Amino acid sequence: MRALPQQPSVPSSRAGRRRSLVDAEALDVLHRAARELLGDLSALTDRLMAALREEEPTYRALLREDAEASRQEAYRSLEHSVGSLLGSRTTRDTARHCSRNIAAAWAERGRPLEALLHAFRLGGSLVWQGLLAATARRAPEDVRLLVHVAGDVWAFVDEHCAIAADTYREMRRREAWRRENRLRLMTAALLAGTTRIAELPEVAAALSLPQQDHYAVVGVTAGTALAHSRAAPAPASLGMRLLWHRGDAVEYAIVAVGDTGPERLAEEFGGQPGRRVGISTTVEGLAAVGEARRQAEMALRICPDTGGTVALRDHLASALLVTAPELGNSLADQVLGPLLDLEPSDRDVLLDTLAVWLECDGSAQRASERLYCHRNTVLNRLRRCEQLTGRSLARPTDLVDVSLALSARRLLRRR
């Protein structure tokens, strides 16, 4: 409410003096009427309750649940509002505080803001009617003076509606943040594997995930942050319940795969240049999501730096290497040691030839096409590898050793 003048200002002209006197008279009339309303506040509250019961569905429900609490709230609001018309700064501040408290309580209980603002405006209308009626009973000729303070009275109503709306929305924002943060912490605990068994039913309900289902975790990383939010839906063609969680360097998706295997996830999430995707095997139940997250991270370690998609179930041998790096390094040194000691240019040619030949399922012809050299050149390089390592590529056990040693060198970033 605009500060109502307490004393008439010193006029500089006759018109100014007349207006100042009118304002002073109007304030005097307003104060007398306000004091009369305060003396019969219970009746004013009853009129407001009756109007709200008739016009506002939300209040009809509240009055059926707890009529006394609603009436006390309305009584306090009217008491502070009418008291503010007397012009004291203390009473105006108390009225603002009361409006904030009421709005905060409404937001906390999830009641609609529109109903509260309707109540504030309806209360303001009844106060104005009460001021007019009180003045008309005491001195009908003074009713015309209230016109000079009508703007101030309605400005007060608008101010408190704005206070209530701002408080309500801020409380709802805080509540939404608390709820979102709670869900984020729940998701992080699931992925970390720290959720207690007793908490699983509550977590499952809060995250809208079935407690008993088949789950997989997808880890996604790229050069720039991905655009997923916590509640991002699964791709439309996937048809699975999916929940995103943003980590420090990796985004994780908890996926309820049902009876579908995780191979469909590779189809949906792969194919984007530069993106690295790691997909866990399928685990049983929400309690095992932490293990699935560790598997997804393992798959990401196997995934090339240049990008790609790795489903762990298709790379279990490589997974064994990254889980035991000391053994993997020892294997690489033992099997490839003589090759690794060559000059870098010579070493790289031989190692690349071995790797491409294995990727081509042991076909020298296909390997030569990929390496842009003659088939005999590939065969000569392979024979040299056999001579240096003492392993025969025709012997299955030796071939397994060479293949694993090459994988260990690549995955463990050896020289």
PyMOL commands that set and color helices and strands:
alter all, ss='L'
color gray80, all
select helices_A, chain A and resi 14-39+41-55+57-84+89-109+113-138+140-192+197-207+263-269+286-302+312-314+316-323+325-340+344-359+364-371+375-389+396-411
alter helices_A, ss='H'
color red, helices_A
select strands_A, chain A and resi 214-221+241-246+251-256+276-279+283-284+308-311
alter strands_A, ss='S'
color yellow, strands_A
deselect
rebuild
show_as cartoon
